[in-house]
Amino acid sequence: MAFTGFSQSDFDTFSIDGLEGRMEAIQSRIQPKFKEIGETLTEDLSSIIGSEMFLHIAKHARRSVNPPKDTWLAIAHNKRGYKKHPHFQVGLFDDHVFIWLALIYELPNKNEIAKAFLKNKKEVKVLIPEDYVLSMDHMKKEADSLGELGDKGLKASLERFRDVKKAEFLVGRHIPANDPLLKDGKRFIEFTKETFETLIPLYKMAVNA
């Protein structure tokens, strides 16, 4: 099946009370869509990067009480897991879709990646369009555009990513839940491919650090 887009009921999933009810909705409403999106994107990324990439769909298996506030798919070069590796993400909160290149706190060589980014800060700034957004914590909805951050803000974010154990570096795009783009599966996939392709040089810099 081809992905036909997200609907309001996908976002309404996050207003369902209780872990069991919300997880059932994530599994029935959202995860089949992630599979459709993810298979296309994984194939595309494998082709462009030149090595096999693997799809992972968040299971939220560690949760026993609190229902997840968001859910996502991840694409990484490792078949067994993604959290310890630079990876690409597509996911939903209750009010937006996020498309990320994600470097999260589990990375064993986070420090080296941050140093590589800081050393090549001018190149990093050129690679990331000003309307792309940056987050330091994948648990939070908030993100700042690169245009708002400017040189000083980007440098401070990279230094925090280097120096603070729990700090993360997620860069990409946010799409509001009411954006017509999300209702058009083909357009959304093209938009996501374009976003990932823009971020691949940064991904390669992280992998090679």
C-alpha positions as CSV (number, residue, x, y, z in Angstrom):
1,M,0.0,0.0,0.0
2,A,1.1,3.6,-0.7
3,F,1.1,6.2,2.0
4,T,-2.0,8.4,1.6
5,G,-1.2,11.0,4.3
6,F,-1.8,11.7,8.0
7,S,-5.3,12.4,9.4
8,Q,-6.5,14.3,12.4
9,S,-7.2,11.0,14.2
10,D,-3.5,10.3,14.1
11,F,-2.8,13.4,16.1
12,D,-5.8,12.7,18.4
13,T,-4.1,9.5,19.4
14,F,-2.1,11.6,21.9
15,S,-5.2,12.7,23.8
16,I,-6.2,9.1,24.6
17,D,-5.8,8.5,28.3
18,G,-3.9,5.6,29.6
19,L,-0.9,3.6,28.3
20,E,-2.9,0.7,26.9
21,G,-5.4,2.7,25.0
22,R,-2.9,5.1,23.5
23,M,-0.5,2.2,22.5
24,E,-3.3,0.4,20.8
25,A,-4.1,3.5,18.8
26,I,-0.4,4.1,17.9
27,Q,-0.2,0.5,16.7
28,S,-3.4,0.5,14.7
29,R,-3.4,4.1,13.3
30,I,0.2,5.3,13.0
31,Q,2.6,2.3,12.8
32,P,1.1,1.0,9.5
33,K,1.7,4.5,8.0
34,F,5.2,4.5,9.4
35,K,5.9,1.2,7.7
36,E,4.7,2.5,4.3
37,I,6.7,5.8,4.7
38,G,9.7,4.0,6.2
39,E,10.1,1.4,3.5
40,T,10.2,4.1,0.7
41,L,12.6,6.4,2.7
42,T,14.9,3.5,3.7
43,E,15.3,2.5,0.1
44,D,16.0,6.1,-1.0
45,L,18.5,6.7,1.8
46,S,20.3,3.4,1.1
47,S,20.7,4.4,-2.6
48,I,22.0,7.9,-1.9
49,I,24.3,7.0,1.0
50,G,25.6,4.0,-0.7
51,S,25.2,1.5,2.1
52,E,22.3,-0.4,3.5
53,M,20.0,1.4,5.9
54,F,17.5,-0.2,8.2
55,L,14.0,0.8,9.4
56,H,13.1,0.8,13.1
57,I,9.7,1.7,14.4
58,A,9.5,2.9,18.0
59,K,8.0,0.2,20.2
60,H,7.9,2.2,23.5
61,A,8.6,-1.1,25.2
62,R,10.1,0.3,28.4
63,R,6.9,2.2,29.3
64,S,4.8,0.7,32.1
65,V,2.7,3.6,33.3
66,N,3.0,6.9,31.3
67,P,1.7,6.9,27.7
68,P,4.0,8.2,25.0
69,K,3.6,11.9,24.1
70,D,5.0,11.2,20.6
71,T,6.0,8.3,18.4
72,W,8.4,7.9,15.5
73,L,10.2,5.8,12.9
74,A,14.0,5.8,12.7
75,I,16.3,4.9,9.9
76,A,19.9,3.9,10.7
77,H,22.8,2.0,9.2
78,N,22.6,-0.6,12.0
79,K,20.1,-3.4,11.8
80,R,19.9,-4.0,15.5
81,G,19.3,-0.5,16.8
82,Y,19.5,3.2,16.1
83,K,19.9,5.1,19.3
84,K,23.7,4.7,19.5
85,H,24.1,5.9,15.9
86,P,23.3,9.0,13.9
87,H,19.9,8.4,12.4
88,F,17.0,9.9,10.5
89,Q,13.5,10.2,12.1
90,V,9.9,10.9,11.1
91,G,7.4,11.2,13.9
92,L,4.4,12.9,15.5
93,F,3.5,14.9,18.5
94,D,-0.1,15.9,19.0
95,D,0.3,19.2,17.1
96,H,3.1,18.6,14.5
97,V,5.1,16.1,12.5
98,F,8.9,16.2,12.9
99,I,11.5,15.2,10.3
100,W,15.0,15.0,11.9
101,L,18.6,14.0,11.5
102,A,18.9,12.9,15.2
103,L,22.1,12.7,17.3
104,I,20.8,11.7,20.7
105,Y,22.5,11.3,24.1
106,E,23.0,7.5,23.7
107,L,25.7,8.1,21.1
108,P,29.0,6.8,22.5
109,N,31.1,9.3,20.4
110,K,28.9,12.3,20.9
111,N,31.9,14.4,22.0
112,E,33.8,13.6,18.8
113,I,30.8,14.5,16.6
114,A,30.3,17.8,18.4
115,K,34.0,18.6,17.9
116,A,33.8,17.8,14.2
117,F,30.8,20.0,13.8
118,L,32.4,22.9,15.7
119,K,35.6,22.5,13.7
120,N,33.5,22.8,10.5
121,K,31.0,25.2,11.9
122,K,30.9,27.4,8.8
123,E,30.3,24.4,6.6
124,V,27.6,23.1,9.0
125,K,25.8,26.5,8.8
126,V,25.9,26.6,5.0
127,L,24.5,23.0,4.9
128,I,21.5,23.7,7.0
129,P,18.8,26.1,5.5
130,E,17.7,28.9,7.8
131,D,14.1,27.7,8.0
132,Y,15.2,24.3,9.4
133,V,14.8,23.9,13.1
134,L,17.1,22.7,15.9
135,S,16.3,20.9,19.1
136,M,18.5,19.9,22.0
137,D,16.1,17.4,23.5
138,H,14.0,14.8,21.6
139,M,11.5,14.7,24.5
140,K,10.4,18.3,24.0
141,K,8.3,19.8,21.3
142,E,10.1,23.2,21.1
143,A,12.7,23.9,18.4
144,D,14.4,27.0,17.2
145,S,15.0,27.9,13.5
146,L,18.6,28.2,12.3
147,G,17.7,31.7,11.2
148,E,16.7,32.7,14.8
149,L,19.7,31.1,16.3
150,G,22.3,32.7,14.1
151,D,26.0,32.0,14.4
152,K,26.2,32.5,18.1
153,G,23.2,30.3,18.8
154,L,24.5,27.5,16.6
155,K,27.9,27.6,18.3
156,A,26.3,27.6,21.8
157,S,24.1,24.7,20.8
158,L,27.1,22.6,19.5
159,E,29.1,23.4,22.7
160,R,26.2,22.3,24.8
161,F,25.9,19.1,22.8
162,R,29.6,18.5,23.4
163,D,29.7,19.4,27.1
164,V,26.4,18.3,28.5
165,K,25.9,14.6,28.8
166,K,22.1,14.6,28.2
167,A,22.2,17.3,25.5
168,E,21.2,16.2,22.0
169,F,21.4,17.6,18.5
170,L,18.3,17.2,16.3
171,V,18.0,19.2,13.1
172,G,15.3,19.2,10.4
173,R,11.8,20.4,9.9
174,H,8.4,20.7,11.7
175,I,5.1,20.5,9.9
176,P,2.0,21.7,11.8
177,A,-0.8,19.2,12.1
178,N,-3.2,21.4,10.1
179,D,-0.8,21.8,7.1
180,P,-2.4,20.5,3.9
181,L,0.9,18.9,3.0
182,L,0.3,16.1,5.5
183,K,-2.9,15.1,3.8
184,D,-1.1,14.4,0.5
185,G,1.0,11.2,0.9
186,K,3.0,11.6,-2.2
187,R,3.9,15.2,-1.5
188,F,4.8,14.5,2.1
189,I,7.2,11.7,1.0
190,E,8.9,13.9,-1.6
191,F,9.2,16.7,1.1
192,T,10.8,14.3,3.5
193,K,13.1,12.9,0.9
194,E,14.3,16.4,0.1
195,T,14.8,17.2,3.8
196,F,16.9,14.0,4.3
197,E,18.9,14.7,1.2
198,T,19.7,18.1,2.5
199,L,20.9,16.6,5.8
200,I,22.9,13.7,4.4
201,P,26.3,15.7,4.2
202,L,25.8,16.4,8.0
203,Y,24.9,12.7,8.6
204,K,28.2,11.7,6.8
205,M,30.2,14.2,8.9
206,A,28.7,12.6,12.0
207,V,29.3,9.0,10.9
208,N,32.9,9.8,10.0
209,A,33.7,11.8,13.2
